[in-house]
Amino acid sequence: MFLIAGMIIAATSKPLVEGLFYSMLGGAIIIIIYTAMKERKLKQEKRRENRRSKK
């Protein structure tokens, strides 16, 4: 949430603060990737448990 607000502030400020904008964009991308990988890992573990319990 704060990363998006910071990106908007950096993009609309006079003069444009490119370093701040791109660093916040990179941070947001890293958080999205980390969250997706974590959810995928949890789903795989849950599938393994379900397979073991069916046997």
mmCIF file of the N, C-alpha and C atoms, coordinates in Angstrom:
data_MODEL
# 
_entry.id   MODEL 
# 
loop_
_atom_site.group_PDB 
_atom_site.id 
_atom_site.type_symbol 
_atom_site.label_atom_id 
_atom_site.label_alt_id 
_atom_site.label_comp_id 
_atom_site.label_asym_id 
_atom_site.label_entity_id 
_atom_site.label_seq_id 
_atom_site.pdbx_PDB_ins_code 
_atom_site.Cartn_x 
_atom_site.Cartn_y 
_atom_site.Cartn_z 
_atom_site.occupancy 
_atom_site.B_iso_or_equiv 
_atom_site.pdbx_formal_charge 
_atom_site.auth_seq_id 
_atom_site.auth_comp_id 
_atom_site.auth_asym_id 
_atom_site.auth_atom_id 
_atom_site.pdbx_PDB_model_num 
ATOM 1   N N  . MET A 1 1  ? 0.819  -1.183  0.000   1.00 0.00 ? 1  MET A N  1 
ATOM 2   C CA . MET A 1 1  ? 0.000  0.000   0.000   1.00 0.00 ? 1  MET A CA 1 
ATOM 3   C C  . MET A 1 1  ? 0.871  1.259   0.000   1.00 0.00 ? 1  MET A C  1 
ATOM 4   N N  . PHE A 1 2  ? 1.862  1.284   0.913   1.00 0.00 ? 2  PHE A N  1 
ATOM 5   C CA . PHE A 1 2  ? 2.736  2.453   0.986   1.00 0.00 ? 2  PHE A CA 1 
ATOM 6   C C  . PHE A 1 2  ? 3.635  2.550   -0.239  1.00 0.00 ? 2  PHE A C  1 
ATOM 7   N N  . LEU A 1 3  ? 3.996  1.388   -0.802  1.00 0.00 ? 3  LEU A N  1 
ATOM 8   C CA . LEU A 1 3  ? 4.832  1.415   -2.003  1.00 0.00 ? 3  LEU A CA 1 
ATOM 9   C C  . LEU A 1 3  ? 4.081  2.054   -3.164  1.00 0.00 ? 3  LEU A C  1 
ATOM 10  N N  . ILE A 1 4  ? 2.807  1.731   -3.304  1.00 0.00 ? 4  ILE A N  1 
ATOM 11  C CA . ILE A 1 4  ? 2.007  2.300   -4.392  1.00 0.00 ? 4  ILE A CA 1 
ATOM 12  C C  . ILE A 1 4  ? 1.831  3.804   -4.191  1.00 0.00 ? 4  ILE A C  1 
ATOM 13  N N  . ALA A 1 5  ? 1.548  4.213   -2.961  1.00 0.00 ? 5  ALA A N  1 
ATOM 14  C CA . ALA A 1 5  ? 1.399  5.647   -2.682  1.00 0.00 ? 5  ALA A CA 1 
ATOM 15  C C  . ALA A 1 5  ? 2.707  6.382   -2.949  1.00 0.00 ? 5  ALA A C  1 
ATOM 16  N N  . GLY A 1 6  ? 3.821  5.791   -2.559  1.00 0.00 ? 6  GLY A N  1 
ATOM 17  C CA . GLY A 1 6  ? 5.124  6.403   -2.813  1.00 0.00 ? 6  GLY A CA 1 
ATOM 18  C C  . GLY A 1 6  ? 5.436  6.506   -4.291  1.00 0.00 ? 6  GLY A C  1 
ATOM 19  N N  . MET A 1 7  ? 5.031  5.485   -5.052  1.00 0.00 ? 7  MET A N  1 
ATOM 20  C CA . MET A 1 7  ? 5.253  5.525   -6.501  1.00 0.00 ? 7  MET A CA 1 
ATOM 21  C C  . MET A 1 7  ? 4.460  6.663   -7.129  1.00 0.00 ? 7  MET A C  1 
ATOM 22  N N  . ILE A 1 8  ? 3.234  6.853   -6.680  1.00 0.00 ? 8  ILE A N  1 
ATOM 23  C CA . ILE A 1 8  ? 2.403  7.936   -7.221  1.00 0.00 ? 8  ILE A CA 1 
ATOM 24  C C  . ILE A 1 8  ? 3.018  9.291   -6.878  1.00 0.00 ? 8  ILE A C  1 
ATOM 25  N N  . ILE A 1 9  ? 3.459  9.434   -5.646  1.00 0.00 ? 9  ILE A N  1 
ATOM 26  C CA . ILE A 1 9  ? 4.087  10.700  -5.233  1.00 0.00 ? 9  ILE A CA 1 
ATOM 27  C C  . ILE A 1 9  ? 5.356  10.959  -6.036  1.00 0.00 ? 9  ILE A C  1 
ATOM 28  N N  . ALA A 1 10 ? 6.185  9.920   -6.216  1.00 0.00 ? 10 ALA A N  1 
ATOM 29  C CA . ALA A 1 10 ? 7.435  10.084  -6.963  1.00 0.00 ? 10 ALA A CA 1 
ATOM 30  C C  . ALA A 1 10 ? 7.167  10.400  -8.431  1.00 0.00 ? 10 ALA A C  1 
ATOM 31  N N  . ALA A 1 11 ? 6.128  9.797   -9.009  1.00 0.00 ? 11 ALA A N  1 
ATOM 32  C CA . ALA A 1 11 ? 5.834  10.009  -10.427 1.00 0.00 ? 11 ALA A CA 1 
ATOM 33  C C  . ALA A 1 11 ? 5.225  11.383  -10.689 1.00 0.00 ? 11 ALA A C  1 
ATOM 34  N N  . THR A 1 12 ? 4.482  11.915  -9.723  1.00 0.00 ? 12 THR A N  1 
ATOM 35  C CA . THR A 1 12 ? 3.801  13.193  -9.954  1.00 0.00 ? 12 THR A CA 1 
ATOM 36  C C  . THR A 1 12 ? 4.567  14.396  -9.421  1.00 0.00 ? 12 THR A C  1 
ATOM 37  N N  . SER A 1 13 ? 5.675  14.161  -8.735  1.00 0.00 ? 13 SER A N  1 
ATOM 38  C CA . SER A 1 13 ? 6.419  15.289  -8.163  1.00 0.00 ? 13 SER A CA 1 
ATOM 39  C C  . SER A 1 13 ? 7.201  16.027  -9.249  1.00 0.00 ? 13 SER A C  1 
ATOM 40  N N  . LYS A 1 14 ? 7.424  17.285  -9.013  1.00 0.00 ? 14 LYS A N  1 
ATOM 41  C CA . LYS A 1 14 ? 8.241  18.107  -9.910  1.00 0.00 ? 14 LYS A CA 1 
ATOM 42  C C  . LYS A 1 14 ? 9.521  18.423  -9.181  1.00 0.00 ? 14 LYS A C  1 
ATOM 43  N N  . PRO A 1 15 ? 10.645 18.051  -9.532  1.00 0.00 ? 15 PRO A N  1 
ATOM 44  C CA . PRO A 1 15 ? 11.078 17.200  -10.645 1.00 0.00 ? 15 PRO A CA 1 
ATOM 45  C C  . PRO A 1 15 ? 10.818 15.718  -10.353 1.00 0.00 ? 15 PRO A C  1 
ATOM 46  N N  . LEU A 1 16 ? 10.733 14.956  -11.415 1.00 0.00 ? 16 LEU A N  1 
ATOM 47  C CA . LEU A 1 16 ? 10.482 13.520  -11.308 1.00 0.00 ? 16 LEU A CA 1 
ATOM 48  C C  . LEU A 1 16 ? 11.632 12.837  -10.568 1.00 0.00 ? 16 LEU A C  1 
ATOM 49  N N  . VAL A 1 17 ? 11.290 12.053  -9.570  1.00 0.00 ? 17 VAL A N  1 
ATOM 50  C CA . VAL A 1 17 ? 12.295 11.331  -8.785  1.00 0.00 ? 17 VAL A CA 1 
ATOM 51  C C  . VAL A 1 17 ? 12.313 9.891   -9.294  1.00 0.00 ? 17 VAL A C  1 
ATOM 52  N N  . GLU A 1 18 ? 13.125 9.651   -10.331 1.00 0.00 ? 18 GLU A N  1 
ATOM 53  C CA . GLU A 1 18 ? 13.133 8.337   -10.972 1.00 0.00 ? 18 GLU A CA 1 
ATOM 54  C C  . GLU A 1 18 ? 13.667 7.241   -10.060 1.00 0.00 ? 18 GLU A C  1 
ATOM 55  N N  . GLY A 1 19 ? 14.712 7.537   -9.308  1.00 0.00 ? 19 GLY A N  1 
ATOM 56  C CA . GLY A 1 19 ? 15.299 6.526   -8.430  1.00 0.00 ? 19 GLY A CA 1 
ATOM 57  C C  . GLY A 1 19 ? 14.299 6.002   -7.409  1.00 0.00 ? 19 GLY A C  1 
ATOM 58  N N  . LEU A 1 20 ? 13.567 6.911   -6.799  1.00 0.00 ? 20 LEU A N  1 
ATOM 59  C CA . LEU A 1 20 ? 12.562 6.529   -5.812  1.00 0.00 ? 20 LEU A CA 1 
ATOM 60  C C  . LEU A 1 20 ? 11.446 5.714   -6.459  1.00 0.00 ? 20 LEU A C  1 
ATOM 61  N N  . PHE A 1 21 ? 10.991 6.150   -7.625  1.00 0.00 ? 21 PHE A N  1 
ATOM 62  C CA . PHE A 1 21 ? 9.914  5.451   -8.323  1.00 0.00 ? 21 PHE A CA 1 
ATOM 63  C C  . PHE A 1 21 ? 10.314 4.022   -8.656  1.00 0.00 ? 21 PHE A C  1 
ATOM 64  N N  . TYR A 1 22 ? 11.484 3.855   -9.266  1.00 0.00 ? 22 TYR A N  1 
ATOM 65  C CA . TYR A 1 22 ? 11.896 2.517   -9.687  1.00 0.00 ? 22 TYR A CA 1 
ATOM 66  C C  . TYR A 1 22 ? 12.259 1.619   -8.507  1.00 0.00 ? 22 TYR A C  1 
ATOM 67  N N  . SER A 1 23 ? 12.780 2.181   -7.441  1.00 0.00 ? 23 SER A N  1 
ATOM 68  C CA . SER A 1 23 ? 13.074 1.349   -6.271  1.00 0.00 ? 23 SER A CA 1 
ATOM 69  C C  . SER A 1 23 ? 11.782 0.856   -5.622  1.00 0.00 ? 23 SER A C  1 
ATOM 70  N N  . MET A 1 24 ? 10.770 1.680   -5.583  1.00 0.00 ? 24 MET A N  1 
ATOM 71  C CA . MET A 1 24 ? 9.485  1.249   -5.029  1.00 0.00 ? 24 MET A CA 1 
ATOM 72  C C  . MET A 1 24 ? 8.803  0.246   -5.948  1.00 0.00 ? 24 MET A C  1 
ATOM 73  N N  . LEU A 1 25 ? 8.934  0.441   -7.249  1.00 0.00 ? 25 LEU A N  1 
ATOM 74  C CA . LEU A 1 25 ? 8.382  -0.526  -8.198  1.00 0.00 ? 25 LEU A CA 1 
ATOM 75  C C  . LEU A 1 25 ? 9.061  -1.880  -8.020  1.00 0.00 ? 25 LEU A C  1 
ATOM 76  N N  . GLY A 1 26 ? 10.370 -1.872  -7.884  1.00 0.00 ? 26 GLY A N  1 
ATOM 77  C CA . GLY A 1 26 ? 11.106 -3.117  -7.650  1.00 0.00 ? 26 GLY A CA 1 
ATOM 78  C C  . GLY A 1 26 ? 10.694 -3.779  -6.351  1.00 0.00 ? 26 GLY A C  1 
ATOM 79  N N  . GLY A 1 27 ? 10.509 -3.000  -5.309  1.00 0.00 ? 27 GLY A N  1 
ATOM 80  C CA . GLY A 1 27 ? 10.067 -3.546  -4.028  1.00 0.00 ? 27 GLY A CA 1 
ATOM 81  C C  . GLY A 1 27 ? 8.693  -4.180  -4.123  1.00 0.00 ? 27 GLY A C  1 
ATOM 82  N N  . ALA A 1 28 ? 7.787  -3.530  -4.846  1.00 0.00 ? 28 ALA A N  1 
ATOM 83  C CA . ALA A 1 28 ? 6.446  -4.086  -5.014  1.00 0.00 ? 28 ALA A CA 1 
ATOM 84  C C  . ALA A 1 28 ? 6.499  -5.401  -5.785  1.00 0.00 ? 28 ALA A C  1 
ATOM 85  N N  . ILE A 1 29 ? 7.331  -5.466  -6.818  1.00 0.00 ? 29 ILE A N  1 
ATOM 86  C CA . ILE A 1 29 ? 7.462  -6.699  -7.603  1.00 0.00 ? 29 ILE A CA 1 
ATOM 87  C C  . ILE A 1 29 ? 8.039  -7.820  -6.749  1.00 0.00 ? 29 ILE A C  1 
ATOM 88  N N  . ILE A 1 30 ? 9.030  -7.512  -5.936  1.00 0.00 ? 30 ILE A N  1 
ATOM 89  C CA . ILE A 1 30 ? 9.628  -8.532  -5.059  1.00 0.00 ? 30 ILE A CA 1 
ATOM 90  C C  . ILE A 1 30 ? 8.587  -9.064  -4.072  1.00 0.00 ? 30 ILE A C  1 
ATOM 91  N N  . ILE A 1 31 ? 7.778  -8.189  -3.504  1.00 0.00 ? 31 ILE A N  1 
ATOM 92  C CA . ILE A 1 31 ? 6.747  -8.627  -2.558  1.00 0.00 ? 31 ILE A CA 1 
ATOM 93  C C  . ILE A 1 31 ? 5.723  -9.515  -3.250  1.00 0.00 ? 31 ILE A C  1 
ATOM 94  N N  . ILE A 1 32 ? 5.318  -9.167  -4.464  1.00 0.00 ? 32 ILE A N  1 
ATOM 95  C CA . ILE A 1 32 ? 4.349  -9.975  -5.209  1.00 0.00 ? 32 ILE A CA 1 
ATOM 96  C C  . ILE A 1 32 ? 4.923  -11.353 -5.515  1.00 0.00 ? 32 ILE A C  1 
ATOM 97  N N  . ILE A 1 33 ? 6.169  -11.407 -5.963  1.00 0.00 ? 33 ILE A N  1 
ATOM 98  C CA . ILE A 1 33 ? 6.806  -12.693 -6.277  1.00 0.00 ? 33 ILE A CA 1 
ATOM 99  C C  . ILE A 1 33 ? 6.938  -13.542 -5.022  1.00 0.00 ? 33 ILE A C  1 
ATOM 100 N N  . TYR A 1 34 ? 7.371  -12.951 -3.920  1.00 0.00 ? 34 TYR A N  1 
ATOM 101 C CA . TYR A 1 34 ? 7.533  -13.693 -2.663  1.00 0.00 ? 34 TYR A CA 1 
ATOM 102 C C  . TYR A 1 34 ? 6.196  -14.277 -2.203  1.00 0.00 ? 34 TYR A C  1 
ATOM 103 N N  . THR A 1 35 ? 5.140  -13.474 -2.266  1.00 0.00 ? 35 THR A N  1 
ATOM 104 C CA . THR A 1 35 ? 3.824  -13.935 -1.840  1.00 0.00 ? 35 THR A CA 1 
ATOM 105 C C  . THR A 1 35 ? 3.330  -15.077 -2.717  1.00 0.00 ? 35 THR A C  1 
ATOM 106 N N  . ALA A 1 36 ? 3.524  -14.960 -4.027  1.00 0.00 ? 36 ALA A N  1 
ATOM 107 C CA . ALA A 1 36 ? 3.092  -16.020 -4.937  1.00 0.00 ? 36 ALA A CA 1 
ATOM 108 C C  . ALA A 1 36 ? 3.855  -17.313 -4.676  1.00 0.00 ? 36 ALA A C  1 
ATOM 109 N N  . MET A 1 37 ? 5.158  -17.218 -4.446  1.00 0.00 ? 37 MET A N  1 
ATOM 110 C CA . MET A 1 37 ? 5.956  -18.418 -4.175  1.00 0.00 ? 37 MET A CA 1 
ATOM 111 C C  . MET A 1 37 ? 5.542  -19.060 -2.852  1.00 0.00 ? 37 MET A C  1 
ATOM 112 N N  . LYS A 1 38 ? 5.264  -18.250 -1.854  1.00 0.00 ? 38 LYS A N  1 
ATOM 113 C CA . LYS A 1 38 ? 4.856  -18.765 -0.550  1.00 0.00 ? 38 LYS A CA 1 
ATOM 114 C C  . LYS A 1 38 ? 3.513  -19.494 -0.654  1.00 0.00 ? 38 LYS A C  1 
ATOM 115 N N  . GLU A 1 39 ? 2.555  -18.904 -1.357  1.00 0.00 ? 39 GLU A N  1 
ATOM 116 C CA . GLU A 1 39 ? 1.252  -19.539 -1.528  1.00 0.00 ? 39 GLU A CA 1 
ATOM 117 C C  . GLU A 1 39 ? 1.374  -20.841 -2.305  1.00 0.00 ? 39 GLU A C  1 
ATOM 118 N N  . ARG A 1 40 ? 2.217  -20.856 -3.309  1.00 0.00 ? 40 ARG A N  1 
ATOM 119 C CA . ARG A 1 40 ? 2.420  -22.068 -4.098  1.00 0.00 ? 40 ARG A CA 1 
ATOM 120 C C  . ARG A 1 40 ? 3.004  -23.184 -3.236  1.00 0.00 ? 40 ARG A C  1 
ATOM 121 N N  . LYS A 1 41 ? 3.963  -22.842 -2.394  1.00 0.00 ? 41 LYS A N  1 
ATOM 122 C CA . LYS A 1 41 ? 4.581  -23.830 -1.508  1.00 0.00 ? 41 LYS A CA 1 
ATOM 123 C C  . LYS A 1 41 ? 3.549  -24.393 -0.536  1.00 0.00 ? 41 LYS A C  1 
ATOM 124 N N  . LEU A 1 42 ? 2.714  -23.531 0.033   1.00 0.00 ? 42 LEU A N  1 
ATOM 125 C CA . LEU A 1 42 ? 1.687  -23.990 0.963   1.00 0.00 ? 42 LEU A CA 1 
ATOM 126 C C  . LEU A 1 42 ? 0.679  -24.909 0.280   1.00 0.00 ? 42 LEU A C  1 
ATOM 127 N N  . LYS A 1 43 ? 0.303  -24.592 -0.959  1.00 0.00 ? 43 LYS A N  1 
ATOM 128 C CA . LYS A 1 43 ? -0.626 -25.445 -1.697  1.00 0.00 ? 43 LYS A CA 1 
ATOM 129 C C  . LYS A 1 43 ? -0.016 -26.811 -1.974  1.00 0.00 ? 43 LYS A C  1 
ATOM 130 N N  . GLN A 1 44 ? 1.269  -26.843 -2.329  1.00 0.00 ? 44 GLN A N  1 
ATOM 131 C CA . GLN A 1 44 ? 1.940  -28.117 -2.580  1.00 0.00 ? 44 GLN A CA 1 
ATOM 132 C C  . GLN A 1 44 ? 1.988  -28.961 -1.317  1.00 0.00 ? 44 GLN A C  1 
ATOM 133 N N  . GLU A 1 45 ? 2.292  -28.362 -0.185  1.00 0.00 ? 45 GLU A N  1 
ATOM 134 C CA . GLU A 1 45 ? 2.326  -29.097 1.077   1.00 0.00 ? 45 GLU A CA 1 
ATOM 135 C C  . GLU A 1 45 ? 0.946  -29.641 1.428   1.00 0.00 ? 45 GLU A C  1 
ATOM 136 N N  . LYS A 1 46 ? -0.080 -28.854 1.184   1.00 0.00 ? 46 LYS A N  1 
ATOM 137 C CA . LYS A 1 46 ? -1.440 -29.297 1.473   1.00 0.00 ? 46 LYS A CA 1 
ATOM 138 C C  . LYS A 1 46 ? -1.827 -30.467 0.573   1.00 0.00 ? 46 LYS A C  1 
ATOM 139 N N  . ARG A 1 47 ? -1.442 -30.414 -0.698  1.00 0.00 ? 47 ARG A N  1 
ATOM 140 C CA . ARG A 1 47 ? -1.717 -31.527 -1.615  1.00 0.00 ? 47 ARG A CA 1 
ATOM 141 C C  . ARG A 1 47 ? -1.024 -32.802 -1.157  1.00 0.00 ? 47 ARG A C  1 
ATOM 142 N N  . ARG A 1 48 ? 0.231  -32.677 -0.716  1.00 0.00 ? 48 ARG A N  1 
ATOM 143 C CA . ARG A 1 48 ? 0.962  -33.852 -0.223  1.00 0.00 ? 48 ARG A CA 1 
ATOM 144 C C  . ARG A 1 48 ? 0.250  -34.472 0.973   1.00 0.00 ? 48 ARG A C  1 
ATOM 145 N N  . GLU A 1 49 ? -0.201 -33.638 1.894   1.00 0.00 ? 49 GLU A N  1 
ATOM 146 C CA . GLU A 1 49 ? -0.916 -34.147 3.064   1.00 0.00 ? 49 GLU A CA 1 
ATOM 147 C C  . GLU A 1 49 ? -2.197 -34.854 2.652   1.00 0.00 ? 49 GLU A C  1 
ATOM 148 N N  . ASN A 1 50 ? -2.923 -34.283 1.708   1.00 0.00 ? 50 ASN A N  1 
ATOM 149 C CA . ASN A 1 50 ? -4.170 -34.899 1.254   1.00 0.00 ? 50 ASN A CA 1 
ATOM 150 C C  . ASN A 1 50 ? -3.904 -36.241 0.592   1.00 0.00 ? 50 ASN A C  1 
ATOM 151 N N  . ARG A 1 51 ? -2.841 -36.342 -0.191  1.00 0.00 ? 51 ARG A N  1 
ATOM 152 C CA . ARG A 1 51 ? -2.503 -37.614 -0.832  1.00 0.00 ? 51 ARG A CA 1 
ATOM 153 C C  . ARG A 1 51 ? -2.135 -38.668 0.201   1.00 0.00 ? 51 ARG A C  1 
ATOM 154 N N  . ARG A 1 52 ? -1.396 -38.275 1.212   1.00 0.00 ? 52 ARG A N  1 
ATOM 155 C CA . ARG A 1 52 ? -0.986 -39.222 2.257   1.00 0.00 ? 52 ARG A CA 1 
ATOM 156 C C  . ARG A 1 52 ? -2.182 -39.693 3.072   1.00 0.00 ? 52 ARG A C  1 
ATOM 157 N N  . SER A 1 53 ? -3.126 -38.813 3.332   1.00 0.00 ? 53 SER A N  1 
ATOM 158 C CA . SER A 1 53 ? -4.275 -39.179 4.157   1.00 0.00 ? 53 SER A CA 1 
ATOM 159 C C  . SER A 1 53 ? -5.255 -40.082 3.403   1.00 0.00 ? 53 SER A C  1 
ATOM 160 N N  . LYS A 1 54 ? -5.247 -40.046 2.082   1.00 0.00 ? 54 LYS A N  1 
ATOM 161 C CA . LYS A 1 54 ? -6.143 -40.891 1.290   1.00 0.00 ? 54 LYS A CA 1 
ATOM 162 C C  . LYS A 1 54 ? -5.697 -42.346 1.286   1.00 0.00 ? 54 LYS A C  1 
ATOM 163 N N  . LYS A 1 55 ? -4.405 -42.583 1.490   1.00 0.00 ? 55 LYS A N  1 
ATOM 164 C CA . LYS A 1 55 ? -3.891 -43.958 1.440   1.00 0.00 ? 55 LYS A CA 1 
ATOM 165 C C  . LYS A 1 55 ? -4.309 -44.768 2.631   1.00 0.00 ? 55 LYS A C  1 
# 
